[in-house]
């Protein structure tokens, strides 16, 4: 992460300013958000967020849900006396919590570690989606090859070659044509 954008949401201006200043000094790009501010532009969402759950003017859980929908990792700031908002935030996906009073010098390196970990997790989720998509495509191709083999009495390699040739002639991927055959939207072509 070059210069992570961190949203700092809270009603206490002293806390927002102190965290914002410390993060800027460490090379972070910050989005301070106080009561009444718009959260962020969807075109430039934060990479990470710090959410004060003890805010009397904002609905921190509504913001936590928006962060969750945007796949934006976040941590929460809270008072020790009330664990309920922290528990709700953790249920919504908060990566961790700081209790007030806190030391800004501890928060900054922690955010660096948490934001790096969040980036790793996002990368792993992306790889998982790609692997699952590849697995589904491979299964569909195998099924389509089996359908072509059965319909036209071909060997596996000849059936795959027929599928590949037909996909090339139709200017589409083998995976897309295989999906169409498996779903019944296309009929397997006879070998030419």
Residue pairs with C-beta under 8 A, 6 or more apart in sequence:
1 47
1 115
1 116
1 119
3 27
3 28
3 29
4 28
4 29
4 47
4 48
4 112
4 115
5 28
5 29
5 30
5 31
5 44
5 45
5 46
5 47
5 48
6 23
6 28
6 29
6 30
6 31
6 46
6 47
6 48
6 49
6 50
6 111
6 115
7 30
7 31
7 33
7 39
7 40
7 46
7 48
7 49
7 50
7 51
7 72
7 74
8 16
8 19
8 20
8 23
8 30
8 31
8 32
8 33
8 49
8 50
9 33
9 39
9 49
9 50
9 51
9 52
9 55
9 58
9 60
9 63
10 16
10 33
10 34
10 50
10 51
10 52
10 55
10 58
10 77
11 34
11 35
11 52
11 55
11 56
11 57
11 58
12 52
13 34
15 52
15 77
16 32
16 33
16 34
17 32
18 104
19 50
19 104
19 107
20 30
20 32
22 104
22 105
22 107
22 108
23 30
23 108
23 111
24 30
26 108
26 112
28 111
31 40
31 46
33 39
33 40
35 55
35 57
35 58
36 57
39 63
39 66
40 46
42 70
45 70
45 72
46 72
47 72
47 73
47 115
47 118
47 119
48 72
48 73
48 74
48 75
48 111
48 114
48 115
48 118
49 63
49 67
49 72
49 73
49 74
49 75
50 74
50 75
50 76
50 77
50 107
50 111
51 60
51 63
51 64
51 67
51 74
51 75
51 76
51 77
51 89
51 94
52 60
52 76
52 77
52 78
53 60
53 61
53 76
53 77
53 78
53 85
53 86
53 88
53 89
54 60
54 77
54 78
54 79
54 82
54 85
54 100
60 76
60 85
60 89
61 85
61 88
61 89
61 92
64 74
64 76
64 88
64 89
64 92
64 93
64 94
65 92
67 73
67 74
67 92
67 93
68 92
68 93
71 122
73 93
73 95
73 114
73 115
73 118
73 121
73 122
74 89
74 93
74 94
74 95
75 94
75 95
75 96
75 97
75 98
75 110
75 111
75 114
76 85
76 86
76 89
76 94
76 96
76 97
76 98
77 97
77 98
77 99
77 100
77 102
78 85
78 86
78 89
78 97
78 98
78 99
78 100
79 99
79 100
80 99
80 100
86 94
86 97
89 97
90 97
95 114
95 117
95 118
96 110
96 114
98 106
98 107
98 110
137 175
137 178
137 179
140 175
140 178
140 179
140 182
141 160
141 163
141 174
141 175
141 178
143 178
143 181
143 182
144 163
144 177
144 178
144 179
144 181
144 182
144 188
145 156
145 159
145 160
145 163
145 178
146 159
147 181
147 182
147 188
148 154
148 159
148 162
148 163
148 181
148 188
149 155
149 156
149 159
151 188
151 190
152 159
152 162
152 188
152 190
152 191
154 162
154 191
158 191
161 191
162 188
162 189
162 190
162 191
163 174
163 177
163 178
163 181
163 188
164 174
165 191
165 192
166 177
166 189
167 173
167 174
167 176
167 177
170 177
177 186
180 186
181 187
181 188
